Amino acid sequence: MRTTVGIIGAGPAGLLLARLLHGAGIDSVVLESRDRAYVEQRQRAGILEQGTVDVLRAAGAGERMDREGLRHDGIELRYDRKRHRVDFPGLTGGRSVMVYAQTEVCKDLIALQLKEGGPLLFEAEALAVEDVQGDRPRVRFRHEGVEDVLECEYVVGCDGSWGVARKAIPAELTRVFERAYPFGWLGILADVPPSHDELVYARHDRGFALLSMRSPSVSRLYLQVPEGTDAESWGDEEIWDELERRFETDDEWRLERGPITQKSVTPMRSYVHEPMRHGRLFLAGDAAHIVPPTGAKGLNLAVGDVVTFARALSHRKETGSAELLDAYSATCLRRVWQAERFSYDMTTLLHRDPGATPFEDRLQLARLERIASSRAAATDLAEGYTGFPFG
């Protein structure tokens, strides 16, 4: 099997890349180790930056998103029983975000790929990436019990932090930067309408809490919990009671409760792998970087990576110049590190470290008061949340 671009992984990054390449007249093959049902049900991110929304629309994948997604023009910060809204359009010249789950993005892109794009092979496990420094790199994979080889001109690894793509870069050529946090997020899905029409980020002495949503009838909520917590160790009423405590305010606002349909714990860590390119192998998304979910940056960073690659390869096709391909890693990493910085700032602003001193607690409150009282500080948060420019 031969193609121009071999894409490993059919998450939103790999699927969007295939769509962008199709629009540029560049053929590709997507290999995904899981079955279609798993990919379309995999719960991940739910916040799309303005740039991601614009890219999906331009790629022809925005129709259902615009119909069913929830545009949000701000977030609410809660601390010390106070409420403060950050107005995104007013601070950024009109930018906003969209609440639209990653599962739905994948469904839309899969449907388009199967209808109009190149091969998309589910249950096709990539085994190794070979000869990436030559002109014809290869991906060895197993599909329907048979081993095969995909010959490419380029390979893009969108196969996450445990995939084979990153392993094809020699360890002596890499630098890894990481930070693990001593807490995680206990997340729930609940069949109850959201108790607020925008996301609520709460800083509390008992720990962070987040009120989010998946639809007008389904709420998504999170609690900061100690690292290594078992989700099943928390009873349903215990979760609602704790959420109520952490969202408490001095006004009449109330948290609505409902049946919890799913519980899970997400670890919190930051990770960056440099470089993001080796020969004709390019890393994108979680294969190259991970952010704590506080800043809603994971999926959006992956989109930035594949947009950068698609533009660079289109430039090569149109001009013969490899200048943008050669700059891929440096171009992506500038945006990655800004997103890492923003996610770190949001995490340390809102979570209570188990070893925090009273001095550090007061600094958090001072930082929040600064955002609430300074347009410049609020603008910095709004610009970071709605997204850094691609490329």
C-alpha positions as CSV (number, residue, x, y, z in Angstrom):
1,M,0.0,0.0,0.0
2,R,1.3,3.5,-0.9
3,T,0.3,7.0,-0.2
4,T,1.7,10.5,0.2
5,V,1.0,10.9,3.9
6,G,0.6,8.0,6.3
7,I,-1.4,9.1,9.4
8,I,-1.3,7.1,12.5
9,G,-4.3,7.6,14.7
10,A,-7.9,8.5,14.0
11,G,-8.5,11.0,16.8
12,P,-9.5,14.5,15.9
13,A,-5.9,15.4,14.9
14,G,-5.5,12.5,12.4
15,L,-9.0,12.8,11.0
16,L,-8.8,16.6,10.6
17,L,-5.4,16.3,8.9
18,A,-6.8,13.8,6.4
19,R,-9.6,16.2,5.7
20,L,-7.2,19.2,5.2
21,L,-4.9,17.2,2.9
22,H,-7.9,16.0,0.9
23,G,-8.9,19.6,0.4
24,A,-5.4,20.4,-0.8
25,G,-5.4,17.5,-3.3
26,I,-2.9,15.4,-1.2
27,D,-3.7,11.7,-0.7
28,S,-3.4,10.0,2.7
29,V,-4.2,6.8,4.6
30,V,-5.3,6.8,8.2
31,L,-4.5,3.8,10.5
32,E,-6.4,3.5,13.7
33,S,-5.8,0.7,16.2
34,R,-9.3,0.8,17.7
35,D,-12.7,0.1,16.2
36,R,-15.0,2.9,15.0
37,A,-17.4,2.6,17.9
38,Y,-14.6,3.1,20.4
39,V,-13.3,6.2,18.6
40,E,-16.8,7.7,18.4
41,Q,-17.5,7.1,22.1
42,R,-14.1,8.1,23.6
43,Q,-14.8,10.9,26.1
44,R,-12.2,13.7,25.9
45,A,-12.2,17.4,25.4
46,G,-15.3,19.5,25.0
47,I,-14.1,23.1,24.4
48,L,-13.2,24.3,20.9
49,E,-11.2,27.5,20.6
50,Q,-12.2,30.1,18.0
51,G,-9.4,29.0,15.7
52,T,-10.5,25.4,15.9
53,V,-14.1,26.3,15.1
54,D,-13.0,28.4,12.1
55,V,-10.8,25.5,10.8
56,L,-13.6,22.9,11.1
57,R,-16.0,25.2,9.3
58,A,-13.5,25.9,6.5
59,A,-12.9,22.1,6.2
60,G,-16.6,21.4,5.7
61,A,-17.0,19.8,9.1
62,G,-18.9,22.6,10.9
63,E,-22.6,22.1,9.9
64,R,-23.6,19.9,12.9
65,M,-21.3,21.8,15.2
66,D,-23.0,25.1,14.4
67,R,-26.4,23.5,14.8
68,E,-25.8,21.6,18.1
69,G,-22.8,23.1,19.7
70,L,-23.1,25.8,22.4
71,R,-21.3,29.0,21.7
72,H,-19.8,30.5,24.9
73,D,-18.9,34.1,25.2
74,G,-17.2,33.9,28.6
75,I,-16.5,31.9,31.8
76,E,-17.3,32.6,35.4
77,L,-14.6,32.6,38.1
78,R,-15.7,31.8,41.7
79,Y,-13.6,32.4,44.7
80,D,-14.1,33.5,48.3
81,R,-17.9,33.1,47.7
82,K,-17.7,35.8,44.9
83,R,-18.6,35.5,41.2
84,H,-16.8,37.3,38.4
85,R,-17.5,36.9,34.6
86,V,-14.8,37.1,32.0
87,D,-16.3,38.5,28.8
88,F,-14.4,37.0,25.9
89,P,-15.8,39.0,22.9
90,G,-15.5,42.3,24.8
91,L,-11.9,41.6,25.7
92,T,-10.6,39.9,22.5
93,G,-12.4,41.8,19.6
94,G,-15.2,39.2,19.2
95,R,-13.6,35.8,19.9
96,S,-15.5,33.1,21.7
97,V,-15.4,29.3,22.2
98,M,-17.7,26.4,21.4
99,V,-18.8,23.6,23.7
100,Y,-18.9,20.6,21.3
101,A,-17.5,17.3,22.5
102,Q,-14.5,15.6,20.9
103,T,-16.7,12.5,20.3
104,E,-19.0,14.6,18.1
105,V,-16.0,16.1,16.2
106,C,-14.7,12.6,15.5
107,K,-18.1,11.4,14.3
108,D,-18.4,14.4,11.8
109,L,-14.8,13.9,10.5
110,I,-15.2,10.1,10.2
111,A,-18.4,10.5,8.2
112,L,-16.7,12.9,5.8
113,Q,-13.6,10.8,5.4
114,L,-15.6,7.6,4.6
115,K,-17.7,9.5,2.2
116,E,-15.1,11.7,0.4
117,G,-11.6,11.0,1.6
118,G,-8.9,8.4,1.3
119,P,-8.7,5.0,3.2
120,L,-9.5,5.0,6.9
121,L,-8.6,1.6,8.4
122,F,-10.0,0.8,11.8
123,E,-8.5,-2.0,13.9
124,A,-5.2,-1.4,12.1
125,E,-2.5,-1.4,14.7
126,A,0.7,0.4,13.8
127,L,3.6,-1.7,14.8
128,A,6.6,0.4,13.8
129,V,7.7,3.4,11.8
130,E,10.8,2.8,9.8
131,D,13.3,4.7,7.6
132,V,12.0,8.1,8.5
133,Q,15.3,9.7,7.3
134,G,14.9,8.3,3.8
135,D,12.7,9.4,1.0
136,R,10.2,6.5,1.5
137,P,9.4,6.0,5.2
138,R,7.2,3.0,6.1
139,V,4.6,2.1,8.7
140,R,4.4,-1.6,9.5
141,F,0.9,-2.4,10.7
142,R,-1.5,-5.3,11.4
143,H,-5.0,-5.3,10.0
144,E,-7.5,-8.1,10.2
145,G,-4.8,-10.4,11.5
146,V,-2.4,-9.8,8.6
147,E,0.8,-7.7,8.7
148,D,1.2,-5.1,5.9
149,V,3.4,-2.2,5.1
150,L,2.3,1.4,4.2
151,E,4.9,3.2,2.1
152,C,4.7,7.0,2.4
153,E,6.5,10.2,1.6
154,Y,5.7,11.5,5.1
155,V,4.4,10.0,8.3
156,V,2.4,12.0,10.9
157,G,2.1,10.4,14.3
158,C,-1.3,11.4,15.9
159,D,-1.2,8.2,18.0
160,G,-1.0,9.7,21.5
161,S,1.5,9.5,24.3
162,W,1.8,5.7,24.1
163,G,1.9,5.2,20.3
164,V,4.8,4.0,18.1
165,A,5.5,7.2,16.3
166,R,7.4,8.9,19.1
167,K,9.5,5.8,19.6
168,A,10.9,6.2,16.1
169,I,12.8,9.3,17.2
170,P,16.2,8.3,18.7
171,A,16.3,9.0,22.5
172,E,19.7,10.8,22.1
173,L,18.0,13.4,19.8
174,T,15.1,14.2,22.1
175,R,14.5,16.5,25.1
176,V,11.5,15.9,27.4
177,F,10.0,18.5,29.7
178,E,7.3,17.4,32.2
179,R,5.6,18.2,35.4
180,A,3.2,15.9,37.3
181,Y,0.7,17.4,39.7
182,P,-0.2,15.9,43.1
183,F,-3.9,15.9,42.3
184,G,-6.4,14.8,39.6
185,W,-9.9,15.5,38.4
186,L,-12.8,13.4,39.4
187,G,-15.2,13.9,36.5
188,I,-18.9,13.0,36.2
189,L,-21.5,13.1,33.5
190,A,-25.0,13.7,34.8
191,D,-28.4,13.7,33.2
192,V,-29.3,17.2,34.5
193,P,-29.4,20.6,32.7
194,P,-26.4,22.7,33.5
195,S,-26.8,24.9,36.5
196,H,-25.2,27.9,34.7
197,D,-25.2,28.9,31.1
198,E,-21.4,29.2,30.9
199,L,-18.5,27.3,32.4
200,V,-17.8,28.0,36.1
201,Y,-14.2,27.7,37.4
202,A,-14.2,27.6,41.3
203,R,-11.2,28.1,43.6
204,H,-12.1,26.9,47.1
205,D,-10.0,26.0,50.2
206,R,-11.2,22.4,49.8
207,G,-10.0,22.3,46.2
208,F,-10.9,23.2,42.6
209,A,-14.3,22.5,41.0
210,L,-15.5,23.0,37.4
211,L,-19.1,23.2,36.1
212,S,-19.2,22.4,32.4
213,M,-21.7,20.7,30.1
214,R,-22.1,18.5,27.0
215,S,-25.5,19.6,26.0
216,P,-28.5,21.6,27.3
217,S,-29.6,18.4,29.1
218,V,-26.3,16.9,30.2
219,S,-23.9,18.4,32.7
220,R,-20.1,17.7,33.0
221,L,-18.6,18.5,36.4
222,Y,-15.2,18.0,38.0
223,L,-13.7,18.0,41.5
224,Q,-10.1,18.2,42.4
225,V,-9.1,15.0,44.2
226,P,-5.8,13.6,45.5
227,E,-3.6,11.9,42.9
228,G,-4.4,8.2,42.6
229,T,-8.1,8.5,43.7
230,D,-10.4,5.7,42.7
231,A,-13.6,7.2,41.2
232,E,-15.7,4.5,42.7
233,S,-14.6,5.4,46.2
234,W,-16.9,8.5,45.9
235,G,-20.6,8.0,46.3
236,D,-23.0,10.0,44.1
237,E,-24.5,12.1,46.9
238,E,-21.0,12.6,48.3
239,I,-19.9,14.1,45.0
240,W,-22.9,16.4,44.7
241,D,-22.4,17.6,48.3
242,E,-18.8,18.4,47.7
243,L,-19.6,20.2,44.4
244,E,-22.2,22.3,46.3
245,R,-19.6,23.3,48.9
246,R,-17.0,24.4,46.4
247,F,-19.4,26.3,44.2
248,E,-21.0,28.2,47.1
249,T,-21.7,31.9,46.7
250,D,-23.3,34.7,48.7
251,D,-26.3,35.0,46.3
252,E,-29.2,32.7,45.5
253,W,-27.5,30.5,43.0
254,R,-28.1,26.8,43.4
255,L,-26.5,23.6,42.0
256,E,-29.1,21.3,40.3
257,R,-28.6,17.6,40.9
258,G,-29.4,14.6,38.7
259,P,-28.5,11.0,38.0
260,I,-24.7,10.4,37.5
261,T,-24.1,8.2,34.4
262,Q,-20.3,8.2,34.4
263,K,-17.4,8.7,36.8
264,S,-13.7,8.8,36.0
265,V,-10.5,10.3,37.4
266,T,-8.1,12.2,35.1
267,P,-4.5,12.6,36.2
268,M,-2.9,16.0,35.8
269,R,0.4,16.5,34.0
270,S,2.3,18.7,31.6
271,Y,4.6,17.1,29.0
272,V,6.5,18.4,25.9
273,H,8.7,16.3,23.6
274,E,11.2,18.2,21.5
275,P,11.7,18.0,18.6
276,M,8.3,17.4,17.0
277,R,9.9,16.3,13.7
278,H,12.6,13.8,12.8
279,G,13.4,13.3,9.1
280,R,10.0,12.7,7.4
281,L,8.2,11.8,10.7
282,F,6.1,14.5,12.2
283,L,4.5,14.3,15.7
284,A,1.1,16.0,16.4
285,G,-1.2,16.2,19.4
286,D,-0.6,14.0,22.5
287,A,2.3,12.3,20.7
288,A,4.2,15.5,21.3
289,H,2.6,17.3,24.2
290,I,0.1,17.0,27.0
291,V,-1.4,19.8,29.1
292,P,-3.5,19.7,32.2
293,P,-7.2,20.1,31.2
294,T,-7.7,23.3,33.2
295,G,-7.0,25.5,30.2
296,A,-9.0,23.4,27.7
297,K,-6.0,23.3,25.3
298,G,-5.4,19.6,24.4
299,L,-7.6,19.1,21.4
300,N,-6.9,22.7,20.2
301,L,-3.2,22.2,20.3
302,A,-3.5,19.1,18.2
303,V,-5.6,21.1,15.6
304,G,-2.8,23.7,15.5
305,D,-0.2,21.1,14.8
306,V,-2.1,19.5,11.9
307,V,-3.0,22.9,10.4
308,T,0.7,23.8,10.5
309,F,1.7,20.5,8.8
310,A,-1.1,20.7,6.1
311,R,-0.1,24.3,5.3
312,A,3.6,23.3,5.1
313,L,3.0,20.4,2.8
314,S,0.7,22.4,0.6
315,H,3.4,25.0,0.3
316,R,5.8,22.3,-0.7
317,K,3.4,21.1,-3.4
318,E,2.8,24.5,-4.8
319,T,6.3,26.0,-4.6
320,G,8.7,23.1,-4.3
321,S,10.1,24.7,-1.1
322,A,10.5,22.6,2.1
323,E,11.1,25.7,4.2
324,L,7.8,25.4,6.1
325,L,8.2,21.7,6.6
326,D,11.7,22.3,8.0
327,A,10.3,24.9,10.4
328,Y,7.4,22.6,11.5
329,S,8.8,21.7,15.0
330,A,9.8,25.3,15.8
331,T,6.6,26.7,14.6
332,C,4.4,24.3,16.6
333,L,6.5,24.6,19.7
334,R,6.1,28.3,20.0
335,R,2.3,27.8,20.3
336,V,2.7,24.7,22.4
337,W,4.8,26.5,25.1
338,Q,2.3,29.4,25.2
339,A,-0.5,26.9,25.8
340,E,1.6,25.0,28.4
341,R,2.2,28.4,30.1
342,F,-1.5,29.3,30.1
343,S,-2.5,25.8,31.3
344,Y,0.0,26.0,34.1
345,D,-1.2,29.4,35.1
346,M,-4.8,28.3,35.2
347,T,-4.0,25.2,37.2
348,T,-1.9,27.0,39.8
349,L,-4.4,29.8,40.0
350,L,-7.4,27.6,40.8
351,H,-6.2,24.3,42.4
352,R,-5.1,24.1,46.0
353,D,-1.7,22.3,46.4
354,P,-1.8,19.8,49.3
355,G,1.2,21.5,50.8
356,A,0.1,25.1,50.2
357,T,0.8,27.6,53.0
358,P,-1.6,30.4,54.0
359,F,0.7,32.8,52.2
360,E,0.2,30.9,48.9
361,D,-3.6,30.7,49.5
362,R,-3.7,34.5,49.8
363,L,-1.6,34.9,46.6
364,Q,-4.2,32.8,44.7
365,L,-6.9,35.1,45.9
366,A,-4.9,38.2,45.0
367,R,-4.3,36.8,41.5
368,L,-8.1,36.3,41.1
369,E,-8.8,39.7,42.4
370,R,-6.4,41.2,39.9
371,I,-8.3,39.5,37.0
372,A,-11.6,40.8,38.4
373,S,-10.3,44.3,38.7
374,S,-7.9,44.8,35.8
375,R,-9.0,44.8,32.2
376,A,-5.4,44.0,31.2
377,A,-5.3,40.9,33.4
378,A,-8.7,39.8,32.2
379,T,-7.7,40.3,28.6
380,D,-4.6,38.1,29.0
381,L,-6.9,35.3,30.4
382,A,-9.5,35.8,27.6
383,E,-6.9,35.8,24.8
384,G,-5.3,32.6,26.2
385,Y,-8.6,30.8,26.7
386,T,-10.0,31.6,23.2
387,G,-6.8,30.5,21.6
388,F,-3.4,31.5,20.3
389,P,-2.9,32.0,16.5
390,F,-2.0,29.0,14.4
391,G,1.4,29.1,12.6
